[in-house]
Each structure stands twice: as structure tokens, then as C-alpha cells.
Amino acid sequence: MLDIGITPADEAETEPSAVLSKALVRTAEQLGLSQARLAKVLGVSTATASRLVAGRYRLQRESKEWDFAVLLVRLFRSLDSIVGTQEAARTWLNNENLALSGMPIELIQHTEGLVRVVQYLDASRARV
């Protein structure tokens, strides 16, 4: 058997729950989301969001918060590919959008709004 130097700790870091949890925390940082706002997007308590950011809590695959986290990371990836900078992404998120009839930062705090914003960005990204 080939020893590639992966320790049990390394394996734990590559589990889907660890990967998505880290990606979500980085996404929140890049978008300038407070822990309170992140909690609203995920539908969890602010204490849970705080533990998530601190690395003491991981998202669970069969939960609604997992689904919301996937959508938020997808939102960030689409937005990043469209606007290209962290500053532009934050500006877009925090300004009124006529096509969405609201501010994306406010819309993403509700399930329907999060899905609409992701669909809007996906459609914008696919334009040729």
C-alpha cells in the first residue's frame, strides 16, 4: 500500500461536512456577512453560526442548513465570476436590484429570495 502521508486529521478535513463548512465561512467573509446575517440565511441560531465560524460546528448533510449553505456558496461563485472582485460583489449584494425587486442582501435571508438570487445570477452568468 502506498503511503501518501494522509493522517486521520487530514481525512477529517476532506469530509464533505468539513469542506462545505469551511467554504461557507469563507463565503460569508468574502461577502461581508455578519454572523447574525449568516444565521438568518441558514435558518440557525446566532450561537450556531458563531460555532460554525469558530470551527466548532459542522454542517450536516441531511439538514436544511446544508441546502442553504450550498446555495450561498453557489451564489458567491456565480457572483465572483460575474463581477470579479470582493468589493464589487459586496456592492452588488448591498444595492437595490430592479430585476430582483429588492436588495439581494435582504432577499437571501428568506428561502424564496435566496433561490431567486441564485437563479438570477446563474442566468446572468450563462449569457453569451
C-alpha positions in Angstrom: 0.0 0.0 0.0 1.3 3.4 -0.9 1.8 5.8 1.9 0.8 9.3 0.7 1.1 10.9 4.1 -2.6 11.5 4.9 -3.3 11.4 8.6 -6.7 10.8 10.2 -6.8 14.6 10.9 -6.3 15.3 7.1 -9.1 12.8 6.3 -11.4 14.6 8.7 -10.7 17.9 6.8 -11.7 16.4 3.5 -15.1 15.1 4.7 -17.9 16.9 2.8 -19.2 18.5 6.0 -15.8 20.0 6.8 -15.3 21.2 3.2 -18.7 22.8 2.9 -18.5 24.3 6.4 -15.1 25.9 5.6 -16.4 27.1 2.1 -19.4 28.7 3.8 -17.3 30.5 6.3 -15.0 31.9 3.6 -18.0 32.8 1.5 -19.5 34.8 4.4 -16.2 36.5 5.0 -15.9 37.4 1.3 -19.4 38.8 1.1 -19.1 40.7 4.4 -21.9 38.8 6.1 -22.1 39.1 9.8 -22.7 36.0 11.9 -26.2 37.2 12.6 -27.0 37.6 8.9 -25.4 34.2 8.2 -27.6 32.7 10.8 -30.7 34.1 9.2 -29.6 32.8 5.8 -29.0 29.3 7.2 -32.0 29.4 9.5 -30.0 28.6 12.6 -29.3 30.5 15.8 -26.6 33.1 16.0 -24.9 30.8 18.6 -24.7 28.1 16.0 -23.4 30.5 13.4 -20.8 31.6 15.8 -19.7 28.0 16.5 -19.6 27.4 12.7 -17.3 30.4 12.1 -15.1 29.3 15.0 -14.8 25.8 13.5 -16.6 24.1 16.4 -19.7 23.1 14.4 -20.0 21.4 11.0 -23.0 21.4 8.7 -24.8 18.1 8.5 -25.6 16.7 5.0 -29.3 15.9 5.6 -30.3 19.3 7.0 -31.9 22.4 5.6 -28.9 24.5 6.7 -26.8 22.3 4.4 -29.0 23.1 1.4 -28.9 26.8 2.2 -25.1 26.7 2.6 -24.8 25.1 -0.8 -27.0 27.8 -2.3 -25.0 30.6 -0.6 -21.7 29.2 -1.8 -23.2 28.8 -5.3 -24.3 32.5 -5.2 -20.8 33.6 -4.3 -19.2 31.5 -7.1 -21.6 32.9 -9.6 -21.3 36.5 -8.4 -17.5 36.2 -8.3 -17.3 35.0 -11.9 -19.5 37.9 -13.0 -18.1 40.9 -11.0 -14.6 39.6 -10.3 -13.7 41.4 -7.0 -14.8 41.2 -3.4 -15.6 44.9 -3.3 -17.8 44.7 -6.4 -19.6 41.6 -5.0 -20.3 43.3 -1.7 -21.5 46.4 -3.6 -23.8 44.3 -5.8 -25.2 42.5 -2.8 -25.9 45.6 -0.8 -27.6 47.7 -3.5 -31.1 47.7 -4.9 -31.6 45.4 -7.9 -34.5 46.2 -10.1 -34.7 42.8 -11.7 -35.0 41.2 -8.3 -37.2 43.9 -6.9 -35.1 44.4 -3.8 -31.6 44.3 -2.3 -30.0 40.9 -2.6 -28.6 41.1 0.9 -32.2 41.3 2.2 -33.6 38.8 -0.2 -31.2 36.0 0.7 -32.4 35.9 4.3 -35.5 34.0 3.1 -35.6 30.7 1.3 -37.5 32.0 -1.8 -35.3 35.1 -2.0 -32.1 33.0 -1.8 -33.3 30.7 -4.6 -34.3 33.7 -6.7 -31.0 35.5 -6.3 -29.1 32.3 -7.2 -31.3 31.7 -10.3 -30.8 35.3 -11.4 -27.0 35.0 -11.0 -26.9 31.7 -12.8 -28.9 33.1 -15.7 -26.7 36.2 -15.8 -23.6 34.1 -15.8 -24.9 31.9 -18.7 -25.4 34.9 -21.1 -23.3 34.8 -24.2 
